[in-house]
Structure formats: structure tokens, C-alpha cells
Amino acid sequence: MGSVRHPQRQPVLTLLVLGLLTGAPVAGAQQPAAAPATAPAPAPAYAAATGDAWVDRQLADINAYAARYPDAFLDELVRYAGARPGYVQALMQAHGWAPADVYLACFWGQVSATGCREWVRARTAQPDADWKTVLERDGRAVDNLQWRALRHAIVASYDHWDRPIRLDPLLQRQLGDRAKRDAVARKAQ
């Protein structure tokens, strides 16, 4: 069977080829869209700025986890940080809090025996401050035991979520690998 020619398409095809070769605009040919004068800036990366690089990395990852598994994230705060579900949801949905900020406020309230709401109020009172400044309110240094308890709580959350976590050398010495942590948890029950 011979090739079928489409005489009405040939001039258009010739014009398109000539336009592509010379770079000249061709009437009827679709031109690429012009790039906008200013491209939108990418959203800034989450940075808790607690003063502890390991905690900051985990908090950034907690944001990603909460976006993918919001129910498990909420359950963790309710069960282990004593937060009320409606309060957590209101902070994130109505007030635009990042999940990691809610996590930090609620677990810091747990480890400092002051409650989640106190740290939400402290953070809200200093919206431009980093978390390190908020936690060291009134110029008080944060107790090392509180940092240790927070770091352990983060590891426990990852274990509850069955999410891999890389421990720094200090946590590795304190908590061991996942199998050891699971054995300790079983023994405690």
C-alpha cells in the first residue's frame, strides 16, 4: 500500500520545519509559554532551631510523617504527650502550626511537667523567635534532663510508628539498637 499524502498539511509542516530551523515565529504554530518575570520563591524549609541539631532533623522529619500519617501522628500526641485531639487539630488547621511545632510544644510540656498549652502560649507570644529562645524563656537555661527526655520521647515515637531513626552516638549508648529497645519495652509491660 502506498503512502497517503495530505496536501493541505504539507505547507503547514514546511512552515513549521522552516520556523524551527530559523527560530522565526510561525503563524498558527504553538509557541512555548514565556517564563514568568519572577518565579515564585520555594517555601522555606522547616527549621525548629532548638539548639540541638539532632532534634531539629527529627522534627523536620516528623512534619513529613504527620503529612502522610495524620491519624498516627495525632494518636501519638494524645497517648504519650497527654494532648487533646481537638486542641492538636485546631493548632494545625485553624492556627497553621506545623505538626513538628505541636509535637515539640506538647512533648516539652510533658518532659517539663508544665503541659502543652503553656508552651503553645509561650511560642505564640514570641512568633518570630526560634524554639531555643522560647524554651529558654526568662533567661533560664534548659535542664539537660529535659533534653534527654525529649530525645528519648522522639525515639519512642519513631519506634511506635515503626519508622527508622538514626541515633547519634550518645543515644546509641543510652538506648541501644531497635531490638534492644523493643526488648526493654516488652520487659516493662
C-alpha positions as CSV (number, residue, x, y, z in Angstrom):
1,M,0.0,0.0,0.0
2,G,1.5,3.4,-1.0
3,S,1.8,6.3,1.4
4,V,-1.1,8.6,1.7
5,R,-0.3,12.3,1.2
6,H,-2.2,15.1,2.9
7,P,-1.7,18.0,0.5
8,Q,-3.4,20.5,2.9
9,R,-0.9,19.6,5.8
10,Q,2.3,19.9,3.7
11,P,2.6,23.7,3.6
12,V,2.0,23.9,7.4
13,L,4.6,21.2,8.0
14,T,7.1,23.0,5.8
15,L,6.5,26.3,7.6
16,L,6.9,24.6,11.0
17,V,10.2,23.0,9.9
18,L,11.5,26.3,8.5
19,G,10.4,28.1,11.6
20,L,12.2,25.6,13.8
21,L,15.4,25.8,11.7
22,T,15.5,29.5,11.6
23,G,14.0,30.3,15.0
24,A,11.4,32.5,13.4
25,P,7.9,32.6,14.8
26,V,5.4,30.7,12.6
27,A,1.7,31.9,12.4
28,G,-0.5,29.1,13.8
29,A,2.3,27.3,15.5
30,Q,2.2,27.0,19.2
31,Q,4.9,28.9,20.8
32,P,6.4,27.9,24.2
33,A,4.9,29.8,27.1
34,A,7.0,32.7,28.3
35,A,8.5,32.2,31.7
36,P,7.0,34.4,34.3
37,A,9.0,37.5,35.2
38,T,9.6,36.3,38.7
39,A,9.3,32.7,39.7
40,P,7.6,32.0,43.0
41,A,10.0,31.5,45.8
42,P,10.1,28.0,47.2
43,A,8.6,27.5,50.6
44,P,11.2,27.8,53.3
45,A,12.3,24.6,54.8
46,Y,11.1,23.9,58.3
47,A,13.7,24.8,60.9
48,A,12.8,24.4,64.6
49,A,16.1,25.9,65.7
50,T,16.0,24.3,69.1
51,G,19.8,24.4,69.5
52,D,20.0,20.7,69.1
53,A,20.8,19.6,65.5
54,W,19.6,16.0,66.0
55,V,16.3,17.2,67.5
56,D,15.9,19.7,64.6
57,R,16.4,17.0,62.0
58,Q,13.9,14.7,63.6
59,L,11.3,17.5,63.9
60,A,11.6,18.3,60.2
61,D,11.1,14.6,59.5
62,I,8.1,14.5,61.9
63,N,6.4,17.1,59.7
64,A,6.8,14.8,56.7
65,Y,5.5,11.8,58.7
66,A,2.5,13.8,60.0
67,A,1.5,14.9,56.5
68,R,1.4,11.2,55.4
69,Y,0.0,9.6,58.5
70,P,-2.0,12.3,60.3
71,D,-4.0,9.8,62.4
72,A,-0.9,8.1,63.8
73,F,0.7,11.4,64.5
74,L,-2.4,12.6,66.4
75,D,-2.6,9.3,68.3
76,E,1.0,9.7,69.4
77,L,0.4,13.1,70.9
78,V,-2.8,12.0,72.6
79,R,-1.4,8.8,74.1
80,Y,2.1,9.8,75.0
81,A,2.1,13.6,75.4
82,G,-1.4,14.0,77.0
83,A,-2.7,16.3,74.3
84,R,-6.4,16.6,73.5
85,P,-7.2,15.6,69.9
86,G,-9.3,18.7,69.2
87,Y,-6.6,21.0,70.5
88,V,-3.9,19.5,68.3
89,Q,-6.2,19.6,65.3
90,A,-7.1,23.3,66.0
91,L,-3.5,24.3,66.3
92,M,-2.6,22.7,62.9
93,Q,-5.8,23.5,61.0
94,A,-7.1,26.8,62.4
95,H,-3.8,28.3,63.5
96,G,-1.4,27.0,60.9
97,W,1.0,25.3,63.3
98,A,3.5,22.9,61.7
99,P,3.0,19.4,63.2
100,A,6.6,19.4,64.5
101,D,5.9,22.6,66.4
102,V,2.8,21.0,68.0
103,Y,4.9,17.9,68.7
104,L,7.6,19.9,70.4
105,A,5.2,22.0,72.5
106,C,3.3,19.0,73.7
107,F,6.2,16.8,74.4
108,W,8.2,19.6,76.0
109,G,5.1,20.2,78.2
110,Q,5.3,16.5,79.1
111,V,9.0,16.4,79.9
112,S,8.9,19.7,81.8
113,A,5.7,18.8,83.7
114,T,4.1,22.1,82.6
115,G,1.7,21.0,79.9
116,C,1.3,21.6,76.2
117,R,-0.8,24.8,76.5
118,E,1.9,26.6,78.4
119,W,4.4,26.1,75.6
120,V,1.8,26.9,72.9
121,R,1.2,30.2,74.7
122,A,5.0,30.9,75.1
123,R,5.5,30.2,71.4
124,T,2.5,32.3,70.3
125,A,3.8,35.2,72.5
126,Q,7.1,35.1,70.5
127,P,6.1,34.3,67.0
128,D,9.4,35.5,65.4
129,A,11.6,33.7,68.0
130,D,13.2,30.3,67.4
131,W,12.4,27.4,69.7
132,K,15.7,27.7,71.6
133,T,14.7,31.2,72.7
134,V,11.2,30.2,73.6
135,L,12.4,27.2,75.6
136,E,15.0,29.4,77.5
137,R,12.3,31.9,78.4
138,D,13.2,34.4,81.2
139,G,16.8,33.7,80.5
140,R,16.7,30.3,82.2
141,A,18.9,27.5,80.8
142,V,17.1,24.4,79.8
143,D,17.7,21.4,82.1
144,N,19.8,18.7,80.4
145,L,17.5,16.0,81.8
146,Q,14.6,17.7,79.8
147,W,16.6,17.5,76.6
148,R,17.4,13.8,77.3
149,A,13.7,13.1,78.0
150,L,12.7,14.8,74.8
151,R,15.3,12.9,72.7
152,H,14.1,9.7,74.3
153,A,10.5,10.6,73.6
154,I,11.3,11.2,69.9
155,V,13.0,7.8,69.6
156,A,10.0,6.2,71.3
157,S,7.6,7.9,68.8
158,Y,9.7,6.6,65.9
159,D,9.5,3.1,67.4
160,H,5.7,3.4,67.9
161,W,5.4,4.5,64.2
162,D,7.8,1.7,63.2
163,R,9.8,4.4,61.5
164,P,13.6,4.0,61.1
165,I,15.6,6.5,63.0
166,R,19.4,7.2,63.2
167,L,20.6,7.7,66.7
168,D,23.5,9.9,67.5
169,P,26.4,8.2,69.5
170,L,25.0,9.4,72.9
171,L,21.5,8.0,72.2
172,Q,23.0,4.8,70.8
173,R,24.9,4.3,74.2
174,Q,21.8,5.2,76.2
175,L,19.1,3.3,74.3
176,G,20.9,0.7,72.1
177,D,19.5,-0.5,68.8
178,R,15.9,-1.2,68.0
179,A,16.0,-4.8,69.1
180,K,17.3,-3.8,72.5
181,R,14.7,-1.0,72.8
182,D,11.9,-3.5,71.9
183,A,13.2,-6.0,74.5
184,V,13.2,-3.3,77.2
185,A,9.7,-2.3,76.3
186,R,8.4,-5.9,76.4
187,K,10.0,-6.4,79.8
188,A,8.4,-3.2,81.1
189,Q,4.9,-4.5,80.2
